[in-house]
Amino acid sequence: MSAHSNDHSVRAEHERLNAVRVHRPGLELWSGSVDPEPNLFDAHVPPEQARREHDRLVAAIESAGVEVHRLSDDLEAGDHLDALVAEYATVPEAVDLDAMLDAWEPREKLGLVLSRARLERHAGAATDLHVEAPVSNVFFQRDTTLVGDRGPVLCEMYEPVRRPEVPIVRRAWEAIGAEFAGEMSGEPLEGGEFLPAGEFALLGVSAEVDGEEVVIRTSYDAGTRLLDSGAVGYDEVGLVRAPLAADRRLREEHGIDSRVMHLLGWCNIAAEGLAVVDATLARHATVDVYARDGEGYTLDRSTTTLDYLEEQGYDVVDVSPTERWPTNFLAVDDGRVVPLYEPDADGAYRPENNPTIERLKERGVEVLPDGEGIPRAALTNGAGGIHCMTTPLSRG
C-alpha cells in the first residue's frame, strides 16, 4: 500500500459530512431475505419495506445538507455499469443487450449486476431468470472501504460471500476521481472497524481468548500492516481488541445479540469530545496504542478503551443493553447525528425506550430528524445500522 494526498478523506468522524455514498437495496436483497444465515443477515428483510426505510434514511441525510451519492449513479458516471453487466450477468446472444442497457436506469443495471442474473431462453416458453450467488450485503457500504486522513483504503473482506463487493466499490471510487491511500490484501480488514477522531483513530481487531487470536472481521496483523503502509497519518492509532468474553457474558445476562462484529457496534463519536460506548465492553477491551514515529508507528502502551477515551478528554455516554443499535448512528456534523431509535408496538418514539438518544440530547447533541431519529425496523435485520449503510466520501 502507498499513501497519497487525497480530497476524499476523513480526519475525524465528528467533522462535517460533505458527501456520503449509499446503495438502495434491489433484486439482490431477495436471497438474504429468504435465507438469512448464509447471507450474514440476522433475520428476514422484507425487500419493499427495506427500500422504503432506506429512502427515509437517505431523506434524513439529505435534509441535513449532505450530498448523497448512489452507488449506481457513481458507477454510471464512470461508464462502468455496462461493463459490469457484461462481467456479472449472463444474457442470451439473441437479446439486444445494448438496446436494453440504453433503456434502463443505472439502479436497474446495478440490480442485474448484483443479482448475478443468468437469463435462459427456451423455445415456446418464457425466458428463465436465475439469480446466482447475489451480492446481497452491498447496501452495507461502510465495510468495503476504510476512509482515513489520507484517503480511502480498499478493504479485504473476512467473509467470502462479501468479497465480490470490493471490485464493484473500487470502480465507484475511481469514477469520482478518488486515489486510494492503500489496499489491503492477505489479511482481513473492514471499514466498520475504523473510528477516526482527529489526532487519533481507533481500529477494531481480533479478540484474544486464552492466548489465542480469534478473528471476527479484522485481524491484528491487518491493523499493523495498515500502520506500516503509510495509508494513515494520525498521531496515534489504537488497535482495539474485540472484547469477546465480556460480550458473551452480556449476551447471557441480558438475552441480547452480540455487539462485537465491528468496533462501531459498541463505540462511536457523536461530537468532538463525546463518545457513545457500551462502557462494559470498553472497560474490558484492551487497546494497543501505536504512536507515530517518523513515517511509521511504534507500540507505545496498552490500556483499556474506556481509559484511553477518557485520557483523550472524552465524555462517555454509556448505552443500555436493551437498545440494539445505539452506537450505529451517522454523525453529519459536530454534535448532529442521525440515529436509530427503538420503536414501540406502533412504531412511535418513546423516551423511556431510547435512553442513549435522550442522554445525547441532554448533552446538546441535535438528533435528526425531529429529535428522534429513524425507527429501527426491517432494514437492520441485515445485521447493521445507519453507520454500516453509509460510507463517507469526504468530511471537514
N, C-alpha and C positions, 0 to 999 in steps of 0.2 A: 504494500500500500504506500501511497505517496501523498503528501499534503499539497493543497492548492489554496490560493486566495479565492474566495467564493462569496457571491452575493446571496446565495441560498444557504444561509447559515442561521444557527440559533446559539446565542450566548447564554441565555437564561430562559427558563420556562415561564417566568413571570413577566417577561418583556412583551410589548405589544405584538400581537399576532397579525402580521401583514397579509399573509396568504397561506392557505391550507388546501390539502388535496383530500378528496373523499371518493368513494365508489358506491353508487346506489345499487344494491344487490339486484341481480336479474335472474335469468334462467338457471344459472349455475347454483343458485341457492337451494334448488329443489333436492339435490342429493343429501345435503346436510340436514335439511328439514325432515325428509322421510327417514333417514338413517343417521341419527346424530353422532353416535360414539365414534365410528371410524373416521368421521369427518371433523372430529375435535369439537363438536358442539355439545353444550350441556343438555339440551332438550330440543324438541321440535320447534322450528321457527316458521310460522305461517308466512309464506312469501309476500302476499299482498299487504298483510298487516306490517311486516317488516319494512316494506318500501314506504308505506305511509309514515311510519315512525322515523325512518331515515330522512324523509322530506321535512319533517318537523324539526329534526336536528339541524339540517342544513339551513332552514329558515332562521333558526335562532342564531346561528353563527353569522349569517349574512346580515342580520339586523344589528349585530354588534360592529358592523363596518369592516368585516374581514372579507377579503377577496377569496371566493371559494372556487377551486379548480375541480372539475370532474375528471377522473382518470381517463374516461373515454374521450373527452374533449382534448386533453393534453396529447393523447396518442394520435388523434386525428390531425391536430395542428402540426405534428411532426411527421405526417404522412406514413405512420406506422401501422394503422389499422388494417389496411388491405393486405399488407404482407403478413400480418399476424393471422388473419383469416386463412390465408393460403397455408400457413405453417401449422395451425392448430386444428383447423376444421377439414373435413373430407366431404367434398361436393362432387356429384357425378359430372363427368365431362359434358354431358348434354345440357347441363344448367349453364345459362349465360351469367357467369359469376360477376363479370364487370357490370352488367346491367343491374344485377341485384344490388351490388355494393353501391352503385350510384344512387339507387333509390332509398337506401337505408340510412338511418341516423347513426351517429357514432356509437351511442349506447347500445343500439341493436347489433351493430357489428361486433362490439366487445362481448355482447352476450353469446354470440356464436363462438367466439374465441374461447371464453372462459368455460363454456359448456363442453368444449371439445366435441362439437357436433359432428356426427357422421350421417350423411344422407345416402339412402339407397333407393334406387328406382326398381320397380318390379312391373313387368308387363301386365296391363289390365288391373293394376292395383295402385292405391295411393302410395306416395313416397314415404318410406320409413325414415324416422328421425331418431337416432341413437345419441344419448348423452353419455360420454365415456370418461370416467375419472375427472369430473369437472373441478375447476379451480374455485372451490366454494367458499374459502375463507378470505378472499381478496378484499371484502369490504372492511376487514381489519387492516387498514392502510398503514398503521404505525409500525408494524413489526418488521417489514422488509427493509426499512431504512432507518439508520440512526443519523439524526441531523444535529451536528455539533457546531462549535465555534469556527471550524474551518471548512464546513460544508457537509454534504451528505456522504454517508458511508453505507455502501450496499451490504446487506447482511447475508449471513449463511443460516438458513432456517433449520431448526433442530428436527422438526417432523418432516419426513419425506413427502407427505401429502401437501405440504405448503411450499416446497421448493420450486414448483413451476411458476409461482407468482413472481419470482425475482427477475427473470429476463423481461417480463412484461413491464414491471415497475421501472426497470433500468431504462427502457425506451421512453417512458413518460418523463423521467428526469432529463434525459438527453433532449427531448422535444422542447423543453422550456429553457434550454441552454445551460443547465447546471453542470458543473465539473465535480466529479467525485473526489472527495478528500481521501477516500480509501475504499477497499473492497475486501470483505472477509472471505476466506476460503480455508477449508480443512478443519476448522473449529466452529461450533455453532455460536452465533451471536444474534440477538433480536432487538429491534428498536424499542419494544415495550419495557426494556430493562434500563433505559437511559434517562437520567434526570439531570439536565444542566441547570446550574444555579449561579452563573456569573463567574466568580473567582474559582469556584469548584464545581465538580459534577460527580454524580453517583452512577454506578453501573452495577446492576444486579447480576450475580454469578452463581455458580454451583453451591449447593449445600455441602456441608461436611458432617457426616454421620459416622461416629465411631472410627474416626480417622480415614474414612473413605469418602471420595468425592462422588456426589450424586448430582448429575446434570439434569436440570429441569428444562431450561430452554437455552441458557448461555453458559459456556464453560469458563472456568477460571483462566485457563490458557488463552481463550479468546480475548478476555479482558486485558491480559498482559501484552498480547500481540497488538491489540488496538493502541495501547500506550507506546509500545516500541515503534509503531508505524509512522508516528508523526501526524496522524489523522485528526487529533485534537490537541488543543494548546492551553487548557485550563491550568491554573497554578497548582491545583490538587485534584486528583481523581480518586474516589473511594470505591474499591471493589467490595460490594456488599454481599456477604454470604447469605443465601436464602435460608431463613430461619425455619427449616422444615420441621424439626422436632417440636418447636413451640406452636407451629401452625397445626400440627396433628393434635396436640393437646387441646387447643381451642376448638377444633372441629368436634372432638369428642365431648367436650364440656358443653358446647352451645348447640350442637347439631347443625353446624353451618358448613358451607363449602370452603375449599381451600382458597387462600388469597396469595399464594406464593408462586403462581405460574410465571409472573413477571414482577419486577420491583414495583411497577405502577399499580399493582393490585393492592398494595398496602402503604404506599408512600407517594405523595405528590406535593407540589408547591402552589399555593393559591395567591400569594403576594410575596414581595421581597421581605424576607424575614418571617414568613408564616408558612409552616408546613402542616399538612394533614396526613397523619400516620395512624396505623394501628400500633399504639405505644407498646403493647406487649410484645409484638413481633420485633419492633425496633429495638427494644431492650435486649432481645436475645439474638439479634442479627449482628454478627461481627463485621466490621468494615476495616479492610486493609487500606490505609491512606498512602497513596503514592504522591510524592512531591515532585514538582518539575525541577529537573536538574539539567540545565543547558537545553538541548533538544530532545532529551529523554526524560524518564521518570525513575525515581528510586523509592523503594518502600521506606516510609518514614516512621509509621507507627500503626498499631492496631487498637481499636476501641469498639464500643457499641455504636450502632447507627443513631440511637437516641442521644447518646453523649456527644457524638460528632455534630449532629444538628444543633444542639444547644451550645456547643463550642463555637459554632459559626454564627451564633446570635439569633437562632431561630426560635420563635414561639411555636409551640406544638399543639395542634388541635387533635385530641385523641378521638378515634372513631368508635362507634358502637358495634358490637358483634351482630346486632340484629339488622344492620344495613349491608346489602350485598355488594354494592359498588361505590362506597363513599369517597374513595380516593380517585376513582376513574372519571374525573371531570376534565374539562378543557379550559385552561386559562386563556382568555382572549386579550387580556391586558393585566397590568399590575393591580391586583385586587378586584378583578372582574372575571367570573367563572360561569361556565355552563355545566351544571352537574346533573346527575340522575337522582330523582327522588323516589322514595318508597311509597307507592300509591296505596290508598285504602281500597276496599272492595269495589268502590265506584270509580276508582281512578283518580280521586281527588288528593290534594296535598294536605297533610296534617302535620303540624309542627312536632307533635309527640312521636311521630314515626320517623322523623328526619333530624335527629339531634345534631348531626355534623353540619348540615346546612344552617340550622339555627345558630350554632356557635360561630360559624363563619360570618353570618350577618351581624352578630354581636361585636365582632372584631372589625366591622366596617367593610367587609367584602360585599360587592354587588353581585347578586345572584341573578342570572339571566336564564330564561325570560321570567318576568313577573315576580321576581323574588322567590321563585320556587324551583326552577329548573325544568327538566323534562321527565315525565313518569317512566320508571323502569317497566319494560313490558317484553314483548316477543323478541325484539331485535337482540337484546342482551342474552337470550338463550343460546346465541352463538358462542358464548363464553368470553365476553368482553364488553366494555362500556364505551363512553363517548371518546375518551382519550385514545383507546385502541382503534377507533374508527376514523381517526384523523391523523394526518401527518403534516407537520408544519413545513412550508416551503421557505418561509423567512420570518424572523422576528426582529424587533428592535426599532 
